[in-house]
Amino acid sequence: MRSVPYLIRSACLTGFVEIASSVGLNPYRMLDAVGLPLSCLGDPDIKIPLGAFGRLLETSAKTANAEDFGLRLAERRQLSILGPIALIVREQPTVRKAMETLSAYIHLHNESQSMRVEEIDDLVIINPILARRRPLPARQAVELMVGTVYGILRTFLGSGWKAHWVSFTHSAPANLETHRRVFRSKVEFGQDFDGIVCGVHDLEAPVLHADPAMARYAQQYVETITARPTTINDKVRELVSIMLPSQTCSADQVANHLGIDRRTMHRRLAVHGQTFSGIIDAVRVEMVVRYMDDPNRPLAVIAEMLGFSALSAFSRWFRSQYGCSASQWRVGRSQSF
């Protein structure tokens, strides 16, 4: 039985439009080619499939002949890319605690990512790990991941900080200019791990202006708002929310993102008493009221955002759900205030 794929926050796309444009690509066509809707660019907390994101990076690098594509993205990253997790990480008392906290919560940003911090004598190996359920190329994703962690370390240790060296399992690119600029340290390729080697004393450095009380509050906040989806119902629901506005939300497309076929998806949903069409209706009901509350948003636009091919189809659906037309609902809503 094929497993449900990993999901990541669409914040991972931060900077993609600018970097893709800078190397001569049309970023919107690249997104469309891997099945990612443009709505991913506007909301950093939308969950997208890791596989689609990985294909986006690899295809972009190959098309633009830019072996350093992932690292260019990493160069633009700041701690804030982690969203709510950043609130906890930046309030830890030492760099060591910050890295341990990042390791504990990174799965909330990227379900496929973990991080190991290992001490050997006076050295520390910080080893970001990308789990993959399929043997797909991941050079760009790995360099993005290692480069991002390196940037976070530099946030705490200062812009002049350097690691002892940076290690990659893949081969060296033809041009090392970006690697030298980003890491400003020795970079070795063809090694047995992907990661950063620094001194133990680096991790003992204090984090300036850290507030333990704020860290506790942030941890409670993050744990409240970041419930990880654990069933196929949750996964399908997230994908439907992502794909509806792009008019690509068919059972076949959603199943493809899940790495299974349509019949398997329907069968697994049935085990939980769910249907694909029922999930679509439930998501639309959640979204439609929020969209309708804006009186300046045309009904035709709302229909498109909810994945309807025509306004007439939306109108029939709305009447079946609420017993009146969308226009009548809006009038009644405005009169109730």
C-alpha positions, 0 to 999 in steps of 0.5 A: 500500500502506497503511503500518503506523501509529506506536506510542507508549508508553502513558505518554502516558496518564499523568494521563488518568483524573484530567483526564478525570474533572475535566471530567465524563467517564468515562475508561474509557468514553472509552478503550473508545470508541477501542479502547484496553484498560484495561491501558494504564493500568497499564503505561507501556511498552505500545505503543499506536497513535498514531491511537487516542491522538489520537482519544482526546484529540480526542474527550475535548476535544470531548465535555467542551467543553474546548479545553485538554484536551491542555494540561491533561495536559501540565501534569501531565507531569514528565521521568519521563514519558519513561521510560528516556530521562529517565535520559540527558536529565537527566545531560547537562551543559547544557540544550542537550545535554539538548535535543539528546539528547531530540531524538535519542531521543524516537522511542523514546517516540513513534515519530511525534515528532521535534524540531528545535532551530534557532538564529537570531541570539540566539534558539532555536526548539525545534520538536517535530514530530508526523508524521502518516500521515493528515490527522487533527485533532491540536490536542490532541496538539500542545498536549500535546507542546509543553506537555510540552517546555516543562515539561522546559525549566522542570525544568532552568531553574527554575520562574520561567523563561519563554520569549520566546513560544510559537507554535501553528499552530492558532487561539486557544481561546475561553479562554486561562486554561490557556495563560497558567497553563502557559506564563506567556509570550506565546502566539501562534496562527495561526503557521507552526510549533508550538514554543517560542522562547527565548534562546540563553543559556537553552540554555547553562545548566548542568544541576545535578548532571549526571553524564557517567559516568551519562549514558554508562551510561544511554545504553548501558542505553537502547540495550540495552532499546529495540529498535524493532520494524521489521517487521509481525510486531513490530507485530502482536505488540505489538498482540496483547499489548495487546489480548488482556486486553481480549477485543478481539484479533481479526484484524479489530481488529488490522488496523484498528489497523494501518490495513490490512484483514485480508487485507493483514495476513495476506498481509504476515505470510505473507511473513515465514512468520508467521500471525496465529494463530501469533503469538497462540499465541506471545504466550500462551505467553510470558504464561501462565507468568508468570501461572501462577506466581502460585498465588493467581491463579484459572485463570478470571482467567488465561483472561480475561487471555489473551483466552479467552472461556471457561475451557474454551477456555483449558483445551483450549489449555493441554493442547495446548501442555503435554500436561497440564491447567493444574491439573496443571502448577501442582502439578508446578511447585510440587513442583519447588521 
